Amino acid sequence: MSRTQTLRATLAGAAFSLFALVGLAPSSVAQTCPGVADTFWKNDTLPDNPTGSFGISVIPGLCEGEGAATVFNLVPGTPLQKLTQVVCPFGSAGGASGATALVNVQVFDGVTFSGPQNTPVLGPKVFDLGADFGNSMQVTSTALNVLDMTNYNVTVGASGMGNFVVAFIMELNPNGTCATGFTSNFFTDNSAPGFFCNPAITPEKTSLMYILGQGWTDASKATVTGVPLCPFFYAGIWAIRACTEDAGPVNPLQVTVAGSPVPPGGFVNLTFNAPGFQGVPYVAACSFGNFPGTPTASGVVPLNYDSLMTLSLSTPSVFVNFVGVVSPTGTAPGLIFIPNDPAYSGINFYVGFITLPPAPTPWGISDSAQIVIQ
């Protein structure tokens, strides 16, 4: 049986236990944004700070490796936003507490939709807790679980798509199996069964679902082996929330990457953009991580001091033009050759640079850019 067939069987077996009246204790939600001026984002109809009992839908058929995501639409003219908090809904049948699971957290700077099935086309991935930091988020039931994002420096809005996406991928769920369903899983705000996919309860282009073998789908349009999941196997809006603050002025020092994702044996073209630093020396480097970065007297360079940084500073045949002078146009070219070895497939790393004007002028420090090896 394929994984999509397994999902269908799981959901079919759980159809009549999808809707549960549960109690969300205020101590389990901590739904206060960390900053006074933060913007609170949610699409679900549950109260901001749920207390007492509320009907929700635990979706038992989402397997490990599958996930839930919500689209948050930015008001036109909204400045760049920095994420300060994301919230993962994880619930148990009957509202039971104490179940745990591990999830990955991803953020995409925008999404568009294609065709009659509203197929999601995700924008740039700007955060991946697992791939970028080697970590997972532990969630407990029945609660809106909070992850503090203030130190990750994740910004959204630069893509110009007018929205951003917060996603949670189930990594480890010990509360069942893919074949029989999970008694604890992500939940939506839905509290009523129905015979038709009601667009008021399950609006289009709002909740996304990652299904193995299919990828991201619009939850209101999702099908498995041709069978629609809404309303019997999925209904409502994921109770995913977020907090953001204005990100402030955009750093003019940026790395433009062309050719990523790159296959082993290929190369990546870089442009080091440093307006205002014409004629100033620069040094670029790479690193496997960009947090917490490397502190300097001029600020934190968003590259970790690791073996890749040492290699990038000492191997000019691979990391080309990583030392030079900013041209009269305010830019400088760079190049990275990827070794032709399949063992490098799946590796992500970061590149950034500093400018070195004469003292006492502080260094210029670029943002880091991600490079993905296919």
RODO-2510 file (C-alpha; in nm, 4 decimals, decimal comma):
residues 374
     n   res          X          Y          Z
     1     m     0,0000     0,0000     0,0000
     2     s     0,1396     0,3431    -0,0913
     3     r     0,1760     0,6178     0,1668
     4     t    -0,1087     0,8157     0,0050
     5     q    -0,3295     0,5079     0,0168
     6     t    -0,2327     0,4620     0,3806
     7     l    -0,3307     0,8215     0,4522
     8     r    -0,6671     0,7627     0,2899
     9     a    -0,7278     0,4467     0,4922
    10     t    -0,6203     0,6172     0,8120
    11     l    -0,8481     0,9136     0,7575
    12     a    -1,1391     0,6942     0,6590
    13     g    -1,1028     0,4924     0,9774
    14     a    -1,0939     0,8097     1,1854
    15     a    -1,3776     0,9967     1,0150
    16     f    -1,6186     0,9731     1,3063
    17     s    -1,3628     1,0694     1,5719
    18     l    -1,2419     1,3780     1,3891
    19     f    -1,4368     1,6282     1,5986
    20     a    -1,3680     1,6571     1,9707
    21     l    -1,4778     1,8987     2,2420
    22     v    -1,1627     1,9863     2,4312
    23     g    -1,0468     2,2244     2,6964
    24     l    -0,7514     2,4525     2,6234
    25     a    -0,5968     2,5668     2,9484
    26     p    -0,4594     2,9227     2,9464
    27     s    -0,1288     2,8028     3,0929
    28     s    -0,0741     2,5881     2,7845
    29     v    -0,1132     2,8588     2,5242
    30     a     0,0842     3,1609     2,6435
    31     q    -0,0707     3,3542     2,3542
    32     t     0,0884     3,6914     2,4225
    33     c     0,3273     3,8345     2,1675
    34     p     0,6689     3,9144     2,3170
    35     g     0,6725     4,2788     2,2052
    36     v     0,4202     4,5517     2,2862
    37     a     0,4200     4,6662     1,9227
    38     d     0,4051     4,3136     1,7765
    39     t     0,1385     4,2109     1,5265
    40     f    -0,0566     3,8975     1,6185
    41     w    -0,1434     3,6752     1,3222
    42     k    -0,4126     3,4085     1,3179
    43     n    -0,6786     3,2863     1,0751
    44     d    -0,8596     3,0411     1,3039
    45     t    -1,1817     3,1311     1,4863
    46     l    -1,0693     3,0170     1,8313
    47     p    -1,0251     3,2943     2,0913
    48     d    -0,6851     3,4592     2,1104
    49     n    -0,6419     3,3161     2,4605
    50     p    -0,8693     3,0107     2,4770
    51     t    -1,0091     2,9220     2,8186
    52     g    -1,2776     2,6696     2,8940
    53     s    -1,3939     2,4138     2,6381
    54     f    -1,3951     2,4564     2,2624
    55     g    -1,4682     2,2245     1,9753
    56     i    -1,1690     2,1494     1,7558
    57     s    -1,0803     1,8881     1,4954
    58     v    -0,7758     1,6718     1,5562
    59     i    -0,6655     1,5424     1,2135
    60     p    -0,5560     1,1842     1,2909
    61     g    -0,4457     1,0834     0,9425
    62     l    -0,1422     1,3082     0,8962
    63     c     0,1605     1,0796     0,9094
    64     e     0,5197     1,1421     1,0069
    65     g     0,6812     1,3389     0,7259
    66     e     0,3536     1,5184     0,6524
    67     g     0,2554     1,8613     0,7730
    68     a     0,0276     2,1590     0,8210
    69     a     0,0728     2,5227     0,7201
    70     t    -0,1207     2,8482     0,7267
    71     v    -0,1066     3,1427     0,4854
    72     f    -0,0981     3,4877     0,6446
    73     n    -0,1854     3,7748     0,4103
    74     l     0,0024     4,1013     0,4520
    75     v    -0,1805     4,4324     0,4171
    76     p    -0,0431     4,6235     0,1139
    77     g     0,2286     4,8611     0,2252
    78     t     0,3251     4,6520     0,5289
    79     p     0,6994     4,6930     0,5956
    80     l     0,9257     4,3934     0,6244
    81     q     0,8264     4,1821     0,9226
    82     k     1,0526     3,9911     1,1614
    83     l     0,9025     3,6811     1,3188
    84     t     0,9096     3,6857     1,6971
    85     q     0,6922     3,3817     1,7683
    86     v     0,5191     3,0904     1,5933
    87     v     0,2501     2,8685     1,7446
    88     c     0,1882     2,5004     1,6689
    89     p    -0,1529     2,3436     1,7465
    90     f    -0,1220     1,9891     1,8820
    91     g    -0,4180     1,8118     2,0356
    92     s    -0,5373     1,4761     2,1639
    93     a    -0,8707     1,3016     2,1330
    94     g    -1,1044     1,4288     2,4006
    95     g    -0,8674     1,7119     2,4843
    96     a    -0,6323     1,4879     2,6806
    97     s    -0,3038     1,6368     2,7966
    98     g     0,0439     1,4911     2,8145
    99     a     0,0956     1,3529     2,4629
   100     t     0,4162     1,4720     2,2966
   101     a     0,5655     1,4804     1,9479
   102     l     0,8569     1,6364     1,7582
   103     v     0,7980     1,8708     1,4667
   104     n     1,0088     2,0725     1,2271
   105     v     0,9302     2,4402     1,1733
   106     q     0,9525     2,6057     0,8326
   107     v     0,8740     2,9585     0,7124
   108     f     0,8246     3,0622     0,3494
   109     d     0,8256     3,4218     0,2285
   110     g     0,5097     3,3984     0,0225
   111     v     0,2975     3,1581    -0,1782
   112     t     0,0982     3,1734    -0,5008
   113     f    -0,1664     2,9310    -0,6207
   114     s    -0,1987     2,7606    -0,9577
   115     g    -0,4856     2,5895    -1,1391
   116     p    -0,8307     2,4754    -1,0292
   117     q    -0,6861     2,2797    -0,7360
   118     n    -0,5108     2,5899    -0,5988
   119     t    -0,1774     2,4081    -0,6137
   120     p     0,0561     2,6025    -0,3803
   121     v     0,3782     2,7404    -0,5295
   122     l     0,5815     2,8351    -0,2242
   123     g     0,8141     3,1319    -0,2229
   124     p     1,1664     3,1368    -0,0772
   125     k     1,2164     2,9242     0,2329
   126     v     1,3590     3,1671     0,4887
   127     f     1,3683     2,9354     0,7895
   128     d     1,4023     2,5623     0,8511
   129     l     1,4623     2,4660     1,2126
   130     g     1,5865     2,1190     1,1197
   131     a     1,7982     2,1934     0,8126
   132     d     1,9380     2,5253     0,9374
   133     f     1,9963     2,4446     1,3051
   134     g     1,9648     2,0678     1,3446
   135     n     1,6856     2,1123     1,5995
   136     s     1,3236     2,0058     1,6465
   137     m     1,0330     2,1615     1,8335
   138     q     0,8713     1,9456     2,1014
   139     v     0,4958     1,9896     2,1260
   140     t     0,2533     1,8687     2,3920
   141     s    -0,1225     1,8191     2,3968
   142     t    -0,3714     1,9719     2,4077
   143     a    -0,2208     2,3128     2,3501
   144     l    -0,1076     2,5934     2,1274
   145     n     0,2675     2,5366     2,1576
   146     v     0,4908     2,8442     2,1304
   147     l     0,8365     2,8703     1,9720
   148     d     1,0305     3,1904     2,0450
   149     m     1,1705     3,3204     1,7140
   150     t     1,3267     3,6441     1,8368
   151     n     1,6878     3,5248     1,8031
   152     y     1,6565     3,3676     1,4573
   153     n     1,6245     3,6957     1,2622
   154     v     1,3649     3,5562     1,0185
   155     t     1,2075     3,8249     0,8005
   156     v     0,9141     3,8017     0,5604
   157     g     0,7731     4,0372     0,3020
   158     a     1,0808     4,0778     0,0820
   159     s     0,9430     3,8449    -0,1878
   160     g     0,6658     4,0890    -0,2781
   161     m     0,4077     3,8077    -0,2858
   162     g     0,1975     3,9783    -0,0202
   163     n     0,1856     3,6885     0,2252
   164     f     0,3948     3,4436     0,4251
   165     v     0,3546     3,0809     0,5307
   166     v     0,4253     2,9159     0,8671
   167     a     0,4529     2,5364     0,8410
   168     f     0,4974     2,2463     1,0833
   169     i     0,6197     1,9060     0,9611
   170     m     0,5560     1,6061     1,1849
   171     e     0,8889     1,4328     1,2516
   172     l     0,8114     1,1886     1,5320
   173     n     0,4630     1,1086     1,6612
   174     p     0,4558     0,8144     1,9058
   175     n     0,0782     0,8427     1,9499
   176     g    -0,0255     0,5955     1,6798
   177     t     0,0791     0,4715     1,3378
   178     c     0,0315     0,5879     0,9832
   179     a    -0,1785     0,2772     0,9114
   180     t    -0,4182     0,3155     1,2053
   181     g    -0,4112     0,6893     1,2691
   182     f    -0,2821     0,9062     1,5527
   183     t    -0,4792     0,9901     1,8648
   184     s    -0,2778     1,3132     1,8932
   185     n    -0,1989     1,5363     1,5986
   186     f    -0,2307     1,8867     1,4539
   187     f    -0,5756     2,0383     1,4978
   188     t    -0,8063     2,2915     1,3303
   189     d    -1,0738     2,5225     1,4700
   190     n    -1,3631     2,3185     1,3300
   191     s    -1,6260     2,1939     1,5738
   192     a    -1,9085     2,0687     1,3517
   193     p    -1,9353     1,7748     1,1097
   194     g    -2,0810     1,8338     0,7651
   195     f    -2,1710     1,6683     0,4380
   196     f    -2,0292     1,9417     0,2136
   197     c    -1,7010     2,1293     0,2108
   198     n    -1,8248     2,4611     0,3475
   199     p    -1,6028     2,7494     0,2251
   200     a    -1,6915     2,9505     0,5352
   201     i    -1,5515     2,6742     0,7589
   202     t    -1,2702     2,5623     0,5274
   203     p    -1,1769     2,8640     0,3107
   204     e    -0,9549     2,8222     0,0062
   205     k    -0,5935     2,9417    -0,0045
   206     t    -0,5711     2,9579     0,3747
   207     s    -0,4682     2,6181     0,5161
   208     l    -0,2126     2,3963     0,3443
   209     m    -0,1386     2,0276     0,3917
   210     y     0,1817     1,8430     0,3029
   211     i     0,1019     1,4889     0,1853
   212     l     0,3754     1,2355     0,1113
   213     g     0,3835     1,1612    -0,2601
   214     q     0,2003     1,4856    -0,3445
   215     g     0,3755     1,7724    -0,1713
   216     w     0,1930     2,0841    -0,0555
   217     t    -0,1778     2,1095    -0,1342
   218     d    -0,4607     2,3475    -0,0512
   219     a    -0,6353     2,1659     0,2347
   220     s    -0,9764     2,2684     0,1009
   221     k    -0,8965     2,1013    -0,2332
   222     a    -0,6778     1,8111    -0,1192
   223     t    -0,7530     1,4638    -0,2494
   224     v    -0,6015     1,1213    -0,1913
   225     t    -0,6415     0,8698    -0,4756
   226     g    -0,9106     1,1015    -0,6123
   227     v    -1,1148     1,1208    -0,2904
   228     p    -1,1613     1,4754    -0,1498
   229     l    -1,0487     1,5078     0,2120
   230     c    -1,2836     1,7964     0,2926
   231     p    -1,5201     1,7770     0,4826
   232     f    -1,5092     1,4208     0,6201
   233     f    -1,1337     1,3820     0,6678
   234     y    -1,0341     1,7467     0,7057
   235     a    -1,2322     2,0598     0,7919
   236     g    -1,1590     2,4016     0,9383
   237     i    -0,8527     2,6227     0,9584
   238     w    -0,5268     2,5140     1,1177
   239     a    -0,4893     2,6883     1,4547
   240     i    -0,1411     2,8062     1,3581
   241     r    -0,0498     3,1532     1,4830
   242     a     0,2469     3,3909     1,4636
   243     c     0,3781     3,7196     1,5985
   244     t     0,5882     3,9699     1,4051
   245     e     0,7471     4,3083     1,4518
   246     d     0,8613     4,5646     1,1964
   247     a     1,2030     4,4518     1,0766
   248     g     1,3445     4,8003     1,0368
   249     p     1,5497     4,9258     0,7428
   250     v     1,6743     4,6693     0,4941
   251     n     2,0464     4,6005     0,5102
   252     p     2,1891     4,7245     0,1765
   253     l     2,4735     4,4719     0,1936
   254     q     2,3375     4,1562     0,0339
   255     v     2,4612     3,8491    -0,1533
   256     t     2,2786     3,7663    -0,4762
   257     v     2,2951     3,3930    -0,5536
   258     a     2,2463     3,2518    -0,9053
   259     g     2,2462     2,8782    -0,9671
   260     s     2,1140     2,7411    -0,6367
   261     p     2,0059     2,4659    -0,5895
   262     v     2,3276     2,3445    -0,7492
   263     p     2,4184     1,9837    -0,8387
   264     p     2,7495     1,8283    -0,7340
   265     g     3,0064     1,9258    -0,9952
   266     g     2,8271     2,2541    -1,0671
   267     f     2,8974     2,6100    -0,9629
   268     v     2,7173     2,9063    -0,8088
   269     n     2,7560     3,2657    -0,9242
   270     l     2,7566     3,5289    -0,6504
   271     t     2,7274     3,9053    -0,6505
   272     f     2,8436     4,0867    -0,3393
   273     n     2,6298     4,4025    -0,3263
   274     a     2,7921     4,6784    -0,1200
   275     p     2,6538     5,0200    -0,2219
   276     g     2,8445     5,3014    -0,0555
   277     f     3,1612     5,0937    -0,0221
   278     q     3,3093     5,1494    -0,3685
   279     g     3,6861     5,0990    -0,3660
   280     v     3,6778     4,9353    -0,0218
   281     p     3,8316     4,5900     0,0399
   282     y     3,5946     4,3045     0,1207
   283     v     3,6259     3,9483     0,2504
   284     a     3,3623     3,6798     0,1945
   285     a     3,3172     3,3459     0,3703
   286     c     3,0864     3,0467     0,3983
   287     s     2,9502     2,8550     0,6949
   288     f     2,7181     2,5648     0,7683
   289     g     2,5084     2,7884     0,9959
   290     n     2,4143     3,1538     1,0331
   291     f     2,3067     3,1561     1,3990
   292     p     2,4277     3,2647     1,6494
   293     g     2,6923     3,4045     1,4135
   294     t     3,0361     3,5467     1,4866
   295     p     3,0554     3,8603     1,7066
   296     t     3,2903     4,1405     1,6062
   297     a     3,3471     4,4970     1,7210
   298     s     3,1285     4,6142     1,4309
   299     g     2,8414     4,3743     1,4983
   300     v     2,7518     4,0080     1,4550
   301     v     2,8526     3,8487     1,1254
   302     p     2,5674     3,6041     1,0411
   303     l     2,8043     3,3125     0,9788
   304     n     2,9177     3,0626     1,2395
   305     y     3,2895     3,0083     1,2881
   306     d     3,3223     2,6470     1,1741
   307     s     3,5255     2,4201     0,9457
   308     l     3,3557     2,5481     0,6302
   309     m     3,4402     2,9065     0,7181
   310     t     3,8060     2,8108     0,7593
   311     l     3,7990     2,6262     0,4265
   312     s     3,6311     2,9134     0,2424
   313     l     3,8951     3,1574     0,3656
   314     s     4,1854     2,9366     0,2563
   315     t     4,0791     2,7686    -0,0703
   316     p     4,0609     3,0355    -0,3451
   317     s     4,0429     2,7718    -0,6187
   318     v     3,6992     2,6675    -0,4904
   319     f     3,5790     2,9930    -0,3329
   320     v     3,6724     3,2356    -0,6086
   321     n     3,7050     3,6134    -0,5517
   322     f     3,6299     3,5818    -0,1821
   323     v     3,8874     3,8555    -0,1215
   324     g     3,8907     4,1710    -0,3315
   325     v     3,7874     4,5316    -0,3700
   326     v     3,4340     4,6578    -0,4273
   327     s     3,4015     4,7919    -0,7816
   328     p     3,2899     5,1457    -0,8784
   329     t     2,9386     5,0039    -0,9261
   330     g     2,9229     4,8981    -0,5605
   331     t     2,9394     4,5272    -0,6410
   332     a     3,1928     4,2455    -0,6652
   333     p     3,1646     3,9022    -0,8302
   334     g     3,2185     3,5669    -0,6625
   335     l     3,2070     3,2012    -0,7599
   336     i     3,1824     2,8707    -0,5732
   337     f     3,2711     2,5388    -0,7368
   338     i     3,0913     2,2398    -0,5831
   339     p     3,2982     1,9167    -0,5803
   340     n     3,1625     1,6457    -0,8106
   341     d     3,0823     1,4048    -0,5292
   342     p     2,7259     1,2770    -0,4618
   343     a     2,8079     1,2727    -0,0906
   344     y     2,7551     1,6506    -0,0928
   345     s     2,3918     1,6184    -0,2061
   346     g     2,1442     1,7642     0,0395
   347     i     2,3930     1,9937     0,2132
   348     n     2,2862     2,3527     0,2803
   349     f     2,5293     2,6287     0,3697
   350     y     2,5493     3,0068     0,3889
   351     v     2,7620     3,2800     0,2327
   352     g     2,8196     3,6384     0,3430
   353     f     3,0837     3,9121     0,3374
   354     i     3,2244     4,2085     0,5242
   355     t     3,3711     4,5332     0,3948
   356     l     3,6856     4,6776     0,5543
   357     p     3,6924     5,0585     0,5296
   358     p     3,9752     5,2519     0,6986
   359     a     3,9456     5,2916     1,0759
   360     p     3,7607     5,4252     1,2624
   361     t     3,4758     5,3527     1,0172
   362     p     3,3120     5,0246     1,1242
   363     w     3,2983     4,7239     0,8972
   364     g     3,0032     4,6732     0,6712
   365     i     2,8367     4,3371     0,7419
   366     s     2,6140     4,1691     0,4852
   367     d     2,3162     3,9473     0,5471
   368     s     2,3840     3,5812     0,4752
   369     a     2,2379     3,3955     0,1775
   370     q     2,1634     3,0242     0,1599
   371     i     2,3040     2,7821    -0,0980
   372     v     2,1508     2,4378    -0,1473
   373     i     2,3293     2,1402    -0,3078
   374     q     2,0844     1,9127    -0,4893
***
